[in-house]
Amino acid sequence: MKKGLFAVSALLLIILSAPALALWYYDADSVTVDLDISSSIQLRRNPGSSLSYLTANVSFIPMDNAWQSVQSLEVDPAPYEQDDIIVLRWDEPVPADPGFDIKARVKTKNTFQRVPKIIFPYNGFSDDVERYLEPGKIIDSDDPAIIEKASELAAGGTDYYAVVFKLADWTKENVYYDLSTLNQKTSQKASWVLARKDGVCDEITTLFIALLRAVGIPAKFISGIAYTESPKFPQNWGAHGWAEVYFPGVGWVPFDVTYGEYGFADPTHVTLKESFDSGDSDVSYEWLGKGVEVVANPISVSADLVTHTGTVPDNLEIGVDMLQEEVGIGSYNVVEVTVKNRLDSYVSSFLYMARINELEVEGNYYQAIMLAPKETKRFYWLVKVIDSLSKGYTYTFPMTVADIRNTTSDSVFYVIPGTTVFSRQEMEQVIDAEVQEAEKVYSKKIDINCSQEAEYYYVYDDPKIECTVTNTGNFPFKGLEFCFRDECSTADLAISQSKAFSYTQHSPKPGINKIPFSVEGRDVSKSFFYDLDVFDEPDILIDDIEYPAQLEFGQPYVVAFTLKKKSNSVPQDILLELDAAGLVKTVEVAELGNDKKFLFNLDSQDLSTKPNMFAISVTYEDLNGKIYTENEEFQIGLVNVTFGQRLVIMLHDLDSWLRNLFK
């Protein structure tokens, strides 16, 4: 039932949460970047010192792999040797401040690796992969606290990708990115990060890898450089660390927990080093001499974007619906996002919901999502309309949801004063039922249809609802439990058979009453929430009465008043009577959808010198024919009446008396 308010949509401020924007560094098909990697060495010589040679073994260099190619590489000074590492050598006389500068141009490709379903736990890794299950000095996966947490998170998991995803998302959500830990001279152990729950990208990744190794999933540490526009980071391009996780039959797949890129890394990720342990040095030095101390300065790395080309398609389809199209001020509502995976492989992403200042969100404005091959899945946000909205307007709330590649979908709902205010418990009940239904395999084989006995109900009624349950599958169900709220019964449901169940709602509240009906069994969890719209009793208020308290004889005057609709339901068949001191005027109105003002032009020649009583009477009905009345009275007096006027009034009163006598 639409509520007729005079004002339409108020303007709402919408802010799409970053990074759900059209960002080139997520969508580019390829990226070309110029890198500059440099460092210097301080030589501290004692008197009489000697130094025959100094070498630097640099392993922090760009490399060719499946998703990047080195297009050019310039090293100063010229390398002594060059293979998987670059060896630099300075012979006597060694410069006072030896250093190196590596300039490279690297082209990366936005590569998505298709991961099929793999059973967890998995055994049978090759020797070269199995070494990445061992603990390291920094990645201390054998620490008891690491083992306990990893086992807790992976408990009951049978899907390899899902376990990796769960460990990645737990790490991201539970470890705070803390720039202050950059002051530490070395990366901290995974066990330290788990205890502290903070760290930078290296330490966050270290913990993630340790959790994986602790449950038998190989992972390696990747050092490099990447681009971001996140306010967490002091500059766009910077040294960065992420993980690669081994998937049997697929190979090494990137997981960047810090950036929230699960199962992929955007093309600005340039790999410069692969490590068994995050504590491995990027440069090692050797020298022959005496009385010399060699102090290495940290490596400096910088990057400049040359170009980015092309775009990659999204692998997801997104749809957005609101559980309730209309709610009242202060009400809860549910945003339901349906996501479809187009691929025959796993896809991970993030969903971002637009921020609206007048809407409070339970939890974050983002959600990490994972979909199995070809899976369609629903995700939910619980939202609440703020209580401080003005009651004089109808508000339009546009809801926008986007994923990490800026695939977007929109919906809308309306906030109308006087409409049903849904509680948090009601909305959470719907979400919980949807989640349980998705977890049980035969839920989709149960079909529920509900209807109400009468076309409409009022709050004084006891509405009756009937739900019919049909088994649309090829499996007979035994001992199912059928429940309206707490009223339950048990029955079997054979193939292609239907059963009907009825329920009476006593003392319904006005507005939408969500009546839950559920079917529960070992392999079934199906719920249907019937929206029973119950009308409040119609209510009319006679208000804003305008009339002169005193008049002189023969003077015209006006009586005006407003019939105000106080109820949400619409009063029907209104009969309005104005008894103006015996002169009755009648008005009929089919229904009162909005407040309506009435004005009567009268003449004081119809009044008496006695107190003139006026009465306004309103009789109206609801849709069931129940009758309601409302009355108001007031009086108007004549003043300054002459003798002649009194004679006229007396004759008029006598005529009125005789007319009433012979009716």
C-alpha positions as CSV (number, residue, x, y, z in Angstrom):
1,M,0.0,0.0,0.0
2,K,1.6,3.3,-1.1
3,K,1.7,6.1,1.4
4,G,0.7,9.4,0.0
5,L,3.3,12.0,1.2
6,F,3.5,15.4,-0.4
7,A,7.3,15.5,-0.9
8,V,9.4,13.3,-3.1
9,S,12.9,12.1,-3.1
10,A,15.4,14.0,-0.9
11,L,19.0,14.2,-2.2
12,L,21.4,11.6,-0.7
13,L,25.2,11.8,-0.8
14,I,26.7,8.7,-2.3
15,I,30.4,7.8,-2.0
16,L,31.7,4.6,-3.7
17,S,34.2,3.0,-1.4
18,A,37.7,2.9,-2.9
19,P,39.1,1.0,-4.7
20,A,35.9,0.1,-6.5
21,L,36.6,2.5,-9.3
22,A,37.7,2.2,-12.9
23,L,41.4,1.9,-12.1
24,W,43.8,1.1,-14.9
25,Y,46.1,-0.9,-12.7
26,Y,43.4,-3.5,-12.1
27,D,42.0,-3.7,-15.6
28,A,45.0,-3.2,-17.9
29,D,45.9,-6.1,-20.1
30,S,49.6,-5.2,-20.0
31,V,51.8,-2.6,-18.2
32,T,55.3,-1.4,-19.1
33,V,57.3,0.1,-16.3
34,D,60.8,1.5,-15.9
35,L,62.6,0.4,-12.8
36,D,65.6,1.8,-11.0
37,I,67.3,-0.4,-8.4
38,S,70.3,1.1,-6.6
39,S,72.4,0.8,-3.4
40,S,75.7,2.0,-2.1
41,I,78.3,0.7,0.3
42,Q,80.2,2.5,3.1
43,L,83.8,1.4,3.5
44,R,85.3,2.1,7.0
45,R,89.1,1.6,6.8
46,N,91.4,1.4,9.8
47,P,95.0,2.7,9.5
48,G,97.1,0.2,7.5
49,S,94.0,-1.5,6.0
50,S,94.0,-3.2,2.7
51,L,91.2,-4.3,0.3
52,S,92.0,-6.6,-2.6
53,Y,88.4,-6.8,-4.0
54,L,84.7,-6.4,-3.1
55,T,81.8,-8.3,-4.7
56,A,78.1,-7.7,-4.5
57,N,75.8,-10.6,-5.4
58,V,72.5,-8.9,-6.3
59,S,69.4,-11.2,-6.4
60,F,66.8,-8.4,-6.3
61,I,66.5,-8.0,-10.1
62,P,63.7,-8.4,-12.6
63,M,63.3,-11.8,-14.2
64,D,61.4,-13.4,-17.0
65,N,58.4,-15.6,-16.0
66,A,54.9,-16.5,-17.3
67,W,53.5,-13.0,-16.8
68,Q,56.5,-10.6,-17.2
69,S,59.3,-10.1,-19.6
70,V,62.5,-8.0,-19.2
71,Q,62.7,-5.8,-22.3
72,S,66.0,-4.0,-21.3
73,L,68.5,-4.2,-18.5
74,E,71.4,-1.8,-17.9
75,V,73.8,-2.3,-14.9
76,D,76.4,0.2,-13.7
77,P,79.1,-0.9,-13.1
78,A,79.2,-3.6,-15.8
79,P,78.4,-6.9,-14.1
80,Y,81.2,-9.4,-13.4
81,E,78.8,-12.2,-13.9
82,Q,75.1,-12.3,-14.8
83,D,72.6,-15.2,-14.6
84,D,69.9,-15.6,-12.0
85,I,71.8,-13.0,-10.0
86,I,74.0,-10.1,-11.0
87,V,77.6,-10.2,-9.6
88,L,79.4,-6.9,-9.3
89,R,83.1,-6.8,-8.6
90,W,85.5,-4.0,-7.6
91,D,89.2,-4.7,-7.6
92,E,92.0,-2.8,-6.0
93,P,91.9,0.1,-5.8
94,V,88.4,-0.2,-4.6
95,P,86.4,3.1,-4.9
96,A,85.8,4.9,-1.6
97,D,82.0,4.7,-2.0
98,P,81.2,1.7,-4.3
99,G,77.6,1.4,-5.4
100,F,75.4,0.1,-8.2
101,D,72.5,1.2,-10.3
102,I,70.3,-1.2,-12.2
103,K,67.9,0.2,-14.8
104,A,65.3,-2.0,-16.4
105,R,62.2,-1.9,-18.5
106,V,59.7,-4.6,-17.8
107,K,56.5,-5.5,-19.5
108,T,53.9,-7.4,-17.4
109,K,50.7,-9.2,-18.5
110,N,47.5,-9.4,-16.6
111,T,47.4,-13.2,-16.3
112,F,44.6,-15.1,-14.6
113,Q,45.4,-18.7,-13.8
114,R,42.4,-21.1,-13.9
115,V,42.3,-23.2,-10.8
116,P,39.9,-26.2,-10.8
117,K,38.5,-28.0,-7.7
118,I,41.3,-29.7,-5.7
119,I,40.7,-31.9,-2.7
120,F,42.2,-30.7,0.6
121,P,44.4,-32.0,2.2
122,Y,46.6,-32.9,-0.8
123,N,49.5,-35.3,-0.8
124,G,52.0,-36.0,-3.5
125,F,53.9,-32.8,-4.1
126,S,57.2,-33.1,-6.1
127,D,60.4,-32.6,-4.2
128,D,61.1,-29.1,-5.6
129,V,57.6,-28.0,-4.4
130,E,57.7,-29.8,-1.1
131,R,60.6,-27.8,0.2
132,Y,58.1,-24.9,0.4
133,L,56.3,-26.8,3.2
134,E,59.3,-26.5,5.5
135,P,59.6,-23.8,8.2
136,G,62.1,-21.0,7.7
137,K,63.8,-18.7,10.2
138,I,61.2,-15.9,9.6
139,I,58.4,-18.0,8.2
140,D,58.3,-20.1,11.4
141,S,55.4,-22.4,10.4
142,D,56.4,-24.9,13.1
143,D,55.6,-22.5,15.9
144,P,52.8,-24.0,18.1
145,A,50.7,-20.8,17.9
146,I,50.9,-20.8,14.1
147,I,50.0,-24.5,13.9
148,E,47.0,-24.0,16.3
149,K,45.6,-21.0,14.4
150,A,46.1,-22.6,11.0
151,S,44.4,-25.8,12.1
152,E,41.5,-23.9,13.6
153,L,41.0,-22.0,10.3
154,A,41.3,-25.0,8.1
155,A,39.3,-27.4,10.3
156,G,36.7,-29.3,8.2
157,G,37.9,-27.9,4.9
158,T,37.8,-30.2,1.9
159,D,38.4,-27.7,-0.8
160,Y,42.0,-26.6,-1.4
161,Y,41.2,-23.2,-2.9
162,A,38.6,-22.4,-0.2
163,V,41.2,-23.1,2.5
164,V,43.8,-20.8,0.9
165,F,41.1,-18.1,0.5
166,K,40.0,-18.4,4.1
167,L,43.6,-18.1,5.4
168,A,44.2,-15.1,3.1
169,D,41.1,-13.3,4.2
170,W,41.6,-14.0,7.9
171,T,45.1,-12.6,7.7
172,K,43.9,-9.5,5.9
173,E,41.1,-8.8,8.3
174,N,43.0,-9.6,11.5
175,V,46.4,-8.1,10.9
176,Y,46.6,-4.3,10.9
177,Y,48.9,-2.7,8.4
178,D,51.2,-0.7,10.6
179,L,53.8,1.6,8.9
180,S,55.6,2.0,12.3
181,T,57.1,-1.5,11.9
182,L,59.1,-0.2,9.0
183,N,61.5,1.1,11.6
184,Q,62.5,-2.4,12.5
185,K,65.8,-3.4,10.9
186,T,64.6,-6.8,9.8
187,S,61.3,-8.4,9.1
188,Q,59.6,-10.0,12.1
189,K,58.8,-13.7,12.4
190,A,55.3,-15.0,11.5
191,S,54.7,-15.9,15.2
192,W,55.5,-12.4,16.2
193,V,53.0,-11.0,13.7
194,L,50.4,-13.4,14.9
195,A,50.9,-12.3,18.5
196,R,51.0,-8.6,17.7
197,K,48.4,-8.6,14.9
198,D,50.2,-5.8,13.0
199,G,53.0,-5.4,10.5
200,V,53.8,-4.2,6.9
201,C,53.3,-6.2,3.7
202,D,56.4,-8.4,4.2
203,E,55.2,-9.4,7.7
204,I,51.6,-9.8,6.7
205,T,52.7,-12.1,3.8
206,T,55.1,-14.0,6.1
207,L,52.2,-14.9,8.5
208,F,50.0,-15.9,5.6
209,I,52.7,-18.2,4.2
210,A,53.4,-19.7,7.6
211,L,49.7,-20.5,8.1
212,L,49.6,-22.2,4.7
213,R,52.7,-24.3,5.3
214,A,51.4,-25.3,8.7
215,V,48.4,-27.1,7.1
216,G,50.4,-28.6,4.2
217,I,50.0,-26.0,1.4
218,P,53.3,-24.9,-0.3
219,A,53.9,-21.2,-0.6
220,K,56.8,-18.9,-1.4
221,F,57.7,-15.3,-0.7
222,I,57.8,-12.8,-3.6
223,S,59.7,-9.5,-3.4
224,G,59.2,-6.8,-6.0
225,I,57.5,-3.5,-6.6
226,A,53.8,-2.7,-7.1
227,Y,51.5,0.3,-7.6
228,T,48.6,1.4,-5.4
229,E,46.5,4.5,-4.7
230,S,45.6,3.3,-1.2
231,P,46.0,6.0,1.4
232,K,47.7,3.4,3.6
233,F,50.9,3.8,1.6
234,P,53.1,6.8,1.5
235,Q,53.7,6.7,-2.3
236,N,52.1,5.0,-5.3
237,W,55.0,2.8,-6.5
238,G,56.9,1.1,-3.8
239,A,58.8,-2.1,-2.8
240,H,56.3,-4.7,-2.0
241,G,56.0,-8.4,-0.8
242,W,53.3,-10.9,-1.7
243,A,53.0,-14.7,-1.8
244,E,52.7,-17.4,-4.5
245,V,50.7,-20.5,-3.5
246,Y,51.2,-23.8,-5.2
247,F,48.1,-25.5,-6.7
248,P,48.6,-29.1,-7.9
249,G,48.1,-29.3,-11.7
250,V,48.2,-25.5,-12.1
251,G,51.5,-24.2,-10.6
252,W,52.3,-21.1,-8.6
253,V,49.4,-18.7,-8.2
254,P,49.8,-15.1,-6.7
255,F,48.0,-14.1,-3.5
256,D,48.6,-10.5,-2.4
257,V,47.0,-10.4,1.1
258,T,47.9,-6.7,1.7
259,Y,46.2,-5.5,-1.5
260,G,43.3,-8.0,-1.2
261,E,44.2,-9.7,-4.5
262,Y,43.4,-13.4,-3.9
263,G,44.4,-15.7,-6.7
264,F,45.8,-13.0,-8.9
265,A,48.1,-10.0,-8.8
266,D,47.4,-6.9,-10.8
267,P,49.9,-6.2,-13.7
268,T,51.8,-3.5,-11.8
269,H,53.3,-6.3,-9.6
270,V,56.8,-6.7,-10.9
271,T,58.6,-9.8,-9.5
272,L,62.2,-9.1,-8.5
273,K,62.9,-12.1,-6.3
274,E,61.5,-15.4,-5.2
275,S,62.4,-16.7,-1.7
276,F,61.9,-19.7,0.5
277,D,62.1,-17.4,3.5
278,S,61.2,-13.7,3.8
279,G,64.4,-13.1,5.7
280,D,66.7,-14.0,2.7
281,S,69.0,-11.1,1.8
282,D,68.5,-9.3,-1.5
283,V,72.3,-8.5,-1.7
284,S,75.2,-10.4,-0.3
285,Y,78.8,-9.0,-0.1
286,E,82.1,-10.7,-0.1
287,W,85.5,-9.0,0.2
288,L,89.2,-9.8,0.7
289,G,91.2,-7.5,2.9
290,K,92.1,-6.5,6.4
291,G,91.1,-3.6,8.6
292,V,88.1,-2.8,6.6
293,E,84.4,-2.7,7.7
294,V,81.8,-2.9,4.9
295,V,78.4,-1.3,5.7
296,A,75.7,-1.8,3.1
297,N,73.0,0.8,2.7
298,P,69.4,-0.4,2.0
299,I,68.4,-1.0,-1.6
300,S,66.4,1.8,-3.1
301,V,63.8,0.9,-5.8
302,S,61.7,3.3,-7.8
303,A,59.4,2.9,-10.8
304,D,57.8,5.0,-13.5
305,L,54.9,4.0,-15.6
306,V,55.7,3.9,-19.4
307,T,52.3,2.7,-20.6
308,H,49.4,0.5,-20.0
309,T,47.4,-1.0,-22.8
310,G,44.1,-2.9,-23.2
311,T,41.6,-4.1,-20.7
312,V,40.7,-7.5,-19.4
313,P,37.1,-8.6,-19.1
314,D,35.6,-9.3,-15.7
315,N,34.8,-12.9,-14.8
316,L,31.8,-12.0,-12.7
317,E,28.2,-10.9,-13.2
318,I,26.6,-8.9,-10.4
319,G,23.0,-8.2,-9.5
320,V,21.6,-6.2,-6.6
321,D,18.2,-6.4,-4.9
322,M,16.7,-5.0,-1.7
323,L,14.8,-7.3,0.6
324,Q,12.2,-4.5,1.2
325,E,11.3,-1.9,-1.4
326,E,9.8,0.4,1.2
327,V,10.7,0.9,4.9
328,G,10.1,3.5,7.5
329,I,12.6,5.8,9.2
330,G,14.9,3.9,11.5
331,S,14.2,0.6,9.8
332,Y,16.7,-2.1,8.9
333,N,16.9,-3.5,5.4
334,V,19.0,-6.1,3.6
335,V,21.1,-5.6,0.4
336,E,21.2,-8.9,-1.5
337,V,24.0,-9.2,-4.1
338,T,23.9,-12.1,-6.5
339,V,27.2,-12.9,-8.1
340,K,27.7,-15.4,-11.0
341,N,31.1,-16.9,-11.9
342,R,31.3,-17.2,-15.7
343,L,34.4,-19.4,-15.6
344,D,35.0,-23.1,-15.0
345,S,37.6,-22.2,-12.4
346,Y,37.7,-20.4,-9.0
347,V,37.3,-16.6,-8.9
348,S,38.0,-14.3,-6.0
349,S,37.2,-10.7,-5.7
350,F,35.9,-8.0,-3.4
351,L,32.5,-6.4,-3.4
352,Y,32.2,-2.7,-2.5
353,M,29.0,-1.0,-1.5
354,A,28.4,2.7,-2.1
355,R,28.4,4.8,1.1
356,I,25.3,6.8,1.8
357,N,25.5,9.2,4.8
358,E,21.9,8.5,5.8
359,L,22.5,4.8,6.0
360,E,24.4,2.9,8.6
361,V,26.1,-0.4,7.6
362,E,26.7,-3.4,9.9
363,G,30.3,-4.3,9.4
364,N,32.5,-3.2,6.5
365,Y,31.5,-1.6,3.2
366,Y,33.4,-4.3,1.5
367,Q,33.3,-8.1,1.4
368,A,35.8,-10.6,0.1
369,I,34.1,-13.2,-2.1
370,M,35.1,-16.6,-3.5
371,L,33.1,-18.5,-6.1
372,A,33.7,-22.1,-7.2
373,P,33.6,-22.9,-11.0
374,K,30.3,-21.7,-12.6
375,E,28.9,-21.0,-9.1
376,T,26.2,-18.5,-8.4
377,K,26.2,-17.2,-4.9
378,R,24.5,-14.5,-2.8
379,F,26.1,-12.1,-0.4
380,Y,24.4,-9.7,2.0
381,W,24.7,-6.4,3.8
382,L,22.6,-5.4,6.7
383,V,21.8,-1.7,6.7
384,K,19.9,0.7,8.9
385,V,18.2,4.0,8.0
386,I,19.2,6.7,10.4
387,D,16.6,7.8,12.9
388,S,17.1,11.6,12.3
389,L,15.6,11.8,8.9
390,S,12.8,14.4,8.6
391,K,9.3,12.9,8.6
392,G,8.1,15.3,5.9
393,Y,9.7,13.6,3.0
394,T,9.9,10.4,1.0
395,Y,13.5,9.4,0.5
396,T,15.0,7.5,-2.4
397,F,18.0,5.4,-1.5
398,P,20.0,4.3,-4.6
399,M,22.2,1.3,-3.8
400,T,25.3,0.6,-5.9
401,V,27.6,-2.4,-5.6
402,A,30.8,-2.9,-7.6
403,D,33.5,-5.4,-7.7
404,I,37.3,-4.9,-7.9
405,R,37.1,-4.6,-11.7
406,N,34.3,-2.1,-11.5
407,T,31.5,-4.3,-12.7
408,T,28.6,-2.5,-11.0
409,S,24.9,-3.1,-10.3
410,D,22.2,-0.8,-8.9
411,S,19.0,-1.1,-7.0
412,V,16.8,1.3,-5.0
413,F,14.5,1.4,-2.0
414,Y,12.3,4.1,-0.5
415,V,12.1,5.4,3.0
416,I,8.5,6.6,3.7
417,P,7.5,7.9,7.1
418,G,4.8,5.7,8.6
419,T,5.8,2.6,6.6
420,T,6.9,-0.6,8.5
421,V,10.1,-0.3,10.6
422,F,11.8,-3.7,10.5
423,S,14.0,-4.7,13.4
424,R,17.5,-6.0,13.2
425,Q,16.4,-9.4,14.4
426,E,13.8,-9.7,11.6
427,M,16.4,-8.9,8.9
428,E,19.1,-11.1,10.4
429,Q,16.6,-14.0,10.5
430,V,16.2,-13.7,6.7
431,I,20.0,-13.6,6.1
432,D,20.6,-16.6,8.4
433,A,17.9,-18.6,6.6
434,E,19.4,-17.8,3.2
435,V,22.8,-18.8,4.3
436,Q,21.6,-22.1,5.8
437,E,19.6,-22.9,2.6
438,A,22.7,-22.5,0.4
439,E,24.7,-24.9,2.6
440,K,22.3,-27.9,2.2
441,V,22.4,-29.7,-1.1
442,Y,18.7,-30.5,-1.5
443,S,17.2,-27.2,-0.5
444,K,16.5,-26.2,-4.1
445,K,14.3,-29.3,-4.5
446,I,11.8,-27.9,-2.1
447,D,9.3,-25.3,-3.4
448,I,7.2,-23.2,-1.0
449,N,4.2,-21.1,-2.0
450,C,2.2,-19.1,0.6
451,S,-1.0,-17.2,0.5
452,Q,-3.5,-15.5,2.8
453,E,-7.1,-16.4,3.3
454,A,-8.6,-12.9,2.9
455,E,-7.6,-10.2,0.6
456,Y,-6.7,-7.8,3.4
457,Y,-6.5,-7.7,7.2
458,Y,-6.7,-5.1,9.9
459,V,-5.0,-5.2,13.3
460,Y,-8.2,-6.4,15.0
461,D,-8.2,-9.5,12.7
462,D,-6.6,-12.9,13.2
463,P,-5.0,-13.3,9.7
464,K,-4.8,-16.9,8.3
465,I,-2.0,-18.0,6.1
466,E,-1.5,-21.3,4.2
467,C,1.8,-22.5,2.8
468,T,2.1,-25.4,0.3
469,V,5.3,-27.4,0.2
470,T,6.2,-29.4,-3.0
471,N,9.0,-31.9,-3.5
472,T,10.3,-31.0,-7.0
473,G,13.2,-33.4,-6.9
474,N,13.7,-37.2,-7.3
475,F,14.4,-38.0,-3.7
476,P,11.8,-38.7,-1.0
477,F,12.3,-36.8,2.2
478,K,11.6,-38.5,5.6
479,G,10.9,-36.8,8.9
480,L,10.9,-33.2,7.7
481,E,10.1,-30.5,10.2
482,F,7.6,-27.9,9.0
483,C,7.4,-24.7,11.2
484,F,5.5,-21.5,11.3
485,R,7.6,-19.6,13.9
486,D,7.6,-22.0,16.9
487,E,4.5,-24.0,15.7
488,C,6.1,-27.1,14.2
489,S,4.9,-30.5,12.8
490,T,6.8,-33.4,11.3
491,A,5.9,-35.2,8.1
492,D,7.3,-37.1,5.1
493,L,7.3,-35.6,1.6
494,A,7.4,-38.0,-1.3
495,I,8.6,-37.3,-4.8
496,S,6.3,-34.8,-6.6
497,Q,4.0,-34.6,-3.6
498,S,2.7,-31.5,-1.9
499,K,1.5,-30.8,1.7
500,A,-0.3,-27.7,3.0
501,F,0.1,-26.1,6.4
502,S,-1.9,-23.3,7.9
503,Y,-1.2,-20.7,10.5
504,T,-3.1,-18.0,12.3
505,Q,-1.3,-14.8,13.3
506,H,-2.8,-13.4,16.5
507,S,-2.5,-9.7,17.4
508,P,-0.6,-8.7,14.2
509,K,1.2,-5.4,14.1
510,P,0.3,-2.7,11.6
511,G,2.5,-2.8,8.4
512,I,4.5,-5.7,7.1
513,N,4.5,-8.7,9.3
514,K,7.2,-11.1,8.2
515,I,5.8,-14.6,8.8
516,P,8.6,-17.2,8.6
517,F,7.8,-20.7,7.4
518,S,10.6,-23.2,7.3
519,V,11.3,-26.8,6.2
520,E,14.2,-28.5,7.9
521,G,15.8,-31.9,7.4
522,R,19.2,-33.5,7.3
523,D,19.8,-32.3,3.7
524,V,17.2,-29.6,3.5
525,S,16.9,-26.1,4.9
526,K,14.3,-24.0,3.1
527,S,12.6,-20.9,4.5
528,F,9.9,-18.6,3.1
529,F,9.1,-15.2,4.7
530,Y,5.6,-14.2,3.8
531,D,5.0,-10.5,3.9
532,L,1.6,-10.1,5.6
533,D,0.5,-6.5,5.1
534,V,-1.8,-5.6,8.0
535,F,-3.7,-2.3,8.0
536,D,-4.0,-0.2,11.1
537,E,-7.5,1.0,11.9
538,P,-8.5,4.1,9.9
539,D,-8.4,7.3,11.9
540,I,-9.6,10.8,11.0
541,L,-8.9,13.9,13.1
542,I,-11.1,17.0,12.8
543,D,-8.5,19.8,13.2
544,D,-7.7,23.4,12.5
545,I,-11.4,24.5,13.0
546,E,-11.8,28.2,12.0
547,Y,-15.0,30.2,12.9
548,P,-16.0,33.6,14.4
549,A,-16.9,33.4,18.0
550,Q,-19.3,36.4,17.7
551,L,-21.3,37.9,14.8
552,E,-23.8,40.6,14.1
553,F,-27.1,39.7,12.5
554,G,-27.1,39.4,8.7
555,Q,-23.3,39.2,8.5
556,P,-21.9,36.4,6.3
557,Y,-19.3,34.1,7.8
558,V,-17.1,31.1,7.0
559,V,-16.6,27.8,9.0
560,A,-13.5,25.9,7.8
561,F,-11.7,22.8,9.1
562,T,-9.4,20.0,8.0
563,L,-10.0,16.3,8.0
564,K,-6.5,14.8,8.7
565,K,-5.7,11.2,7.9
566,K,-3.9,10.0,11.0
567,S,-3.7,6.3,10.0
568,N,-1.7,4.7,7.3
569,S,-4.8,2.9,6.1
570,V,-7.2,4.9,4.0
571,P,-10.7,5.7,5.5
572,Q,-13.5,4.7,3.1
573,D,-17.0,6.1,2.4
574,I,-16.7,9.3,4.5
575,L,-19.9,11.1,5.3
576,L,-19.3,14.6,6.7
577,E,-22.1,16.6,8.3
578,L,-21.9,20.2,9.5
579,D,-24.9,21.1,11.8
580,A,-24.8,24.9,11.8
581,A,-27.3,25.6,14.6
582,G,-29.9,23.4,12.9
583,L,-28.9,24.0,9.3
584,V,-27.3,20.8,8.2
585,K,-24.9,20.5,5.3
586,T,-23.6,17.1,4.1
587,V,-20.6,16.1,2.0
588,E,-19.7,12.6,0.9
589,V,-16.1,11.5,0.1
590,A,-15.2,8.1,-1.4
591,E,-11.9,7.8,0.5
592,L,-9.5,10.1,2.3
593,G,-6.0,9.4,0.9
594,N,-4.6,12.7,2.1
595,D,-5.5,15.6,4.5
596,K,-8.4,17.6,3.1
597,K,-9.7,21.0,4.0
598,F,-13.4,21.9,3.9
599,L,-14.9,25.4,3.8
600,F,-18.6,26.4,4.3
601,N,-20.0,29.8,3.4
602,L,-22.8,30.7,5.8
603,D,-25.1,33.6,6.8
604,S,-25.8,34.7,10.3
605,Q,-29.5,35.3,9.4
606,D,-29.9,31.6,10.2
607,L,-28.7,32.0,13.8
608,S,-30.5,32.7,17.0
609,T,-30.0,35.0,19.9
610,K,-29.7,31.8,22.1
611,P,-26.3,30.0,22.1
612,N,-25.8,28.6,18.6
613,M,-24.4,25.1,18.8
614,F,-22.4,23.8,15.9
615,A,-21.4,20.2,15.4
616,I,-19.1,18.5,12.9
617,S,-19.7,14.8,12.5
618,V,-17.6,12.4,10.4
619,T,-18.6,8.8,9.8
620,Y,-16.4,6.5,7.9
621,E,-15.6,2.8,7.3
622,D,-12.7,0.5,6.7
623,L,-12.6,-2.1,3.9
624,N,-14.4,-4.6,6.1
625,G,-17.3,-2.2,6.6
626,K,-16.5,-1.5,10.2
627,I,-17.9,2.0,11.1
628,Y,-16.0,4.7,12.9
629,T,-17.1,8.2,14.0
630,E,-15.4,11.5,15.0
631,N,-17.2,14.6,16.4
632,E,-16.4,18.1,17.3
633,E,-18.6,20.9,18.7
634,F,-18.3,24.7,19.1
635,Q,-20.7,27.6,19.4
636,I,-21.1,31.1,17.9
637,G,-23.0,34.0,19.5
638,L,-24.9,37.0,18.0
639,V,-24.1,40.4,19.3
640,N,-25.5,43.9,19.0
641,V,-29.0,42.5,18.0
642,T,-31.7,45.3,17.5
643,F,-35.4,45.0,18.5
644,G,-36.4,44.6,14.8
645,Q,-33.8,41.9,14.3
646,R,-35.0,40.0,17.3
647,L,-38.6,40.0,15.8
648,V,-37.1,38.6,12.5
649,I,-35.1,36.0,14.5
650,M,-38.2,35.0,16.5
651,L,-40.3,34.5,13.3
652,H,-37.5,32.5,11.8
653,D,-37.2,30.3,14.9
654,L,-41.0,29.7,14.9
655,D,-40.9,28.7,11.3
656,S,-38.1,26.3,11.9
657,W,-40.1,24.8,14.9
658,L,-43.2,24.3,12.8
659,R,-41.3,22.7,9.9
660,N,-39.7,20.2,12.3
661,L,-43.1,19.6,14.0
662,F,-44.7,18.4,10.8
663,K,-41.8,16.5,9.2
